Amino acid sequence: MPSDTRTVIVTGAAHGIGAGIARHLAHAGWSVACADSDADAVQKIATEIGGVGIGCDVGVESDVERMVAVARSRLGRIDALVSNAGISKFEPMATTSLASWNRVLAINLTATFLLARTLAADLKTARGAIVTIASTRAHMSEPDTLAYSATKGGIVALTHALAMTMAPDVRVNCVSPGWIDTGKHGPLKPSDHAQHPVGRVGRPDDIAAAVAYLLSEAAGFVTGAELVVDGGMTRKMIYT
Ligand SMILES: NC(=O)c1ccc[n+]([C@@H]2O[C@H](COP(=O)([O-])OP(=O)(O)OC[C@H]3O[C@@H](n4cnc5c(N)ncnc54)[C@H](O)[C@@H]3O)[C@@H](O)[C@H]2O)c1
């Protein structure tokens, strides 16, 4: 790796938005460590982009520490973190067990704290940056999304708390995606696109471009911010 190559850990990089972020950053010249609980799939993405693939459950403290140690030794140093891994588990309140609630919190919220704490010295030395991935569900809800929405609201708050805690060396910002099509829910309908003020559902690269901006020098005066990337949906008046 050339010594001026910037290095980043992207969690949840095996599929969906995380894979899009890993590809986008690799094309922009970053060396990328791809971390994911799907160890086989993450290795495939890493091989495709010339990065490092590391199997890891971000909801487990010891696994986060092991993954960061592997990334550090393989990449030489760590300049940035994209904390993207998440599970969208929706279930009725009455049947949501405490174990299920805690597992969603561990992966979607606590993992970002563990990653930031483990990487704090690396990022301080590098005068680096963190981007977290929340959701427009931090601000608006459907029924039966209690744990997920709570974690995403938590990520927005954790982002500004980390920004103040890690200043002035490390900038910490958040991207809140709206509906991003990752191919998981079958073909989209014309009405899915039409309801968005920009005329289409989002794509992983819409989020990747926002992440790349927040990691870049161009965002040098931006910290503690939430960048909503949702095609305008959270600004759309829906009363009829
Ligand atoms: N797709 C959307 O419309 C949308 C909207 C708002 C926010 N988001 C957020 O974006 C992020 C990515 O979502 P996505 O749609 O790409 O989801 P996805 O399910 O396609 O990808 C999530 C990735 O995280 C990995 N992962 C899950 N649990 C893990 C764990 N314990 N440890 C390590 N890796 C784990 C999965 O294996 C997968 O590769 C999530 O934080 C999600 O909440 C997505």
The ligand as an ORCA input file, in Angstrom:
! r2SCAN-3c Opt
* xyz 0 1
  N     -31.766      0.095      2.707
  C     -32.431      1.098      3.253
  O     -33.477      1.536      2.721
  C     -31.933      1.763      4.511
  C     -32.594      2.904      4.952
  C     -32.148      3.549      6.098
  C     -31.050      3.060      6.790
  N     -30.439      1.937      6.342
  C     -29.273      1.484      7.124
  O     -28.188      1.258      6.260
  C     -27.361      0.214      6.774
  C     -27.201     -0.851      5.697
  O     -28.489     -1.341      5.362
  P     -28.756     -2.265      4.083
  O     -30.113     -1.909      3.569
  O     -27.600     -2.251      3.180
  O     -28.886     -3.684      4.807
  P     -28.373     -5.125      4.339
  O     -29.111     -6.108      5.191
  O     -28.464     -5.253      2.855
  O     -26.843     -5.103      4.748
  C     -26.462     -5.081      6.091
  C     -25.107     -5.731      6.214
  O     -24.761     -5.768      7.609
  C     -24.294     -7.067      7.905
  N     -24.531     -7.362      9.315
  C     -25.710     -7.637      9.938
  N     -25.503     -7.901     11.220
  C     -24.150     -7.808     11.444
  C     -23.325     -7.987     12.565
  N     -23.832     -8.357     13.754
  N     -21.988     -7.801     12.440
  C     -21.458     -7.467     11.235
  N     -22.209     -7.297     10.115
  C     -23.536     -7.463     10.224
  C     -25.081     -7.992      6.996
  O     -24.458     -9.262      6.840
  C     -25.118     -7.178      5.715
  O     -23.979     -7.418      4.901
  C     -28.051     -0.284      8.035
  O     -27.497      0.359      9.167
  C     -29.479      0.161      7.842
  O     -30.179      0.320      9.058
  C     -30.844      1.263      5.239
*
